[in-house]
Structure formats: structure tokens, C-alpha cells
Amino acid sequence: MHELYRLSTNLKRLRVQYGYTQSYVAAQLGIKYQSYHAYETGIAVPTLQNFIKLAKLYDVPLDDLIE
């Protein structure tokens, strides 16, 4: 549970830092806005494929998304 909170917090922090909207990030992942929104609110967890895409989008190691 704590890991999910860290993930959602980190995703929002990185998105804001880069100046992206949730809709933009969702489009980059090839998912609906609602699906990405669920990642940031801790309702859902990205697939491994989307974890990799997020790490590439933000140019960070995968570990940085959950630590």
C-alpha cells in the first residue's frame, strides 16, 4: 500500500516537473486519460510495459518511479 502511494506521488511530481498534463502522458503511453489518472490517484498500477514507457518519458531509472 505504501509503495502504491509513493508511485502515485512520484508520477504526479515528475509530470508537474516536466510541465505535462495527464492527457499528454496518457497519450504517450497509448492509454485513456482515465487510466493514467488512476495511476496518479493510486487506484491502479501501470503494466510493466507502461512502467518502462514512463521511465523513458521522464528519463529516470525504473526504481525512481517507486522509491
C-alpha positions as CSV (number, residue, x, y, z in Angstrom):
1,M,0.0,0.0,0.0
2,H,2.8,2.4,0.9
3,E,4.5,1.6,-2.4
4,L,1.4,2.5,-4.3
5,Y,1.3,5.9,-2.6
6,R,4.9,6.6,-3.4
7,L,4.3,5.6,-7.1
8,S,1.3,7.9,-7.4
9,T,3.2,10.7,-5.7
10,N,6.3,10.3,-7.9
11,L,4.2,10.1,-11.1
12,K,2.5,13.4,-10.3
13,R,5.7,15.1,-9.2
14,L,7.5,14.1,-12.4
15,R,4.6,15.1,-14.6
16,V,4.3,18.5,-13.0
17,Q,8.1,18.9,-13.1
18,Y,8.1,18.3,-16.8
19,G,5.0,20.5,-17.4
20,Y,3.0,17.7,-18.8
21,T,-0.8,17.2,-18.5
22,Q,-2.3,13.9,-17.5
23,S,-3.8,13.7,-21.0
24,Y,-0.4,14.2,-22.6
25,V,1.2,11.4,-20.5
26,A,-1.8,9.1,-21.2
27,A,-1.3,9.7,-25.0
28,Q,2.4,8.9,-24.7
29,L,1.5,5.6,-23.1
30,G,-1.3,4.9,-25.5
31,I,-3.9,4.7,-22.8
32,K,-7.0,6.6,-21.9
33,Y,-6.8,9.7,-19.6
34,Q,-8.9,7.9,-17.0
35,S,-6.4,5.0,-16.9
36,Y,-3.5,7.4,-16.3
37,H,-5.5,9.4,-13.7
38,A,-6.0,6.1,-11.8
39,Y,-2.2,5.7,-11.7
40,E,-1.7,9.1,-10.1
41,T,-4.5,8.6,-7.6
42,G,-3.3,5.2,-6.5
43,I,-6.3,3.3,-7.8
44,A,-4.4,1.3,-10.5
45,V,-0.8,0.2,-11.1
46,P,0.8,0.6,-14.5
47,T,1.7,-2.5,-16.5
48,L,5.3,-3.4,-16.8
49,Q,5.3,-2.0,-20.4
50,N,3.8,1.3,-19.1
51,F,6.4,1.5,-16.3
52,I,9.1,1.2,-18.9
53,K,7.4,3.9,-21.1
54,L,7.1,6.2,-18.0
55,A,10.8,5.8,-17.1
56,K,11.8,6.6,-20.7
57,L,9.4,9.6,-20.8
58,Y,10.9,11.1,-17.7
59,D,14.4,9.8,-18.4
60,V,14.7,8.1,-15.0
61,P,15.5,4.6,-13.9
62,L,12.5,2.4,-13.1
63,D,13.5,2.4,-9.4
64,D,12.9,6.2,-9.3
65,L,9.3,5.7,-10.0
66,I,8.7,3.7,-6.8
67,E,11.3,5.0,-4.4
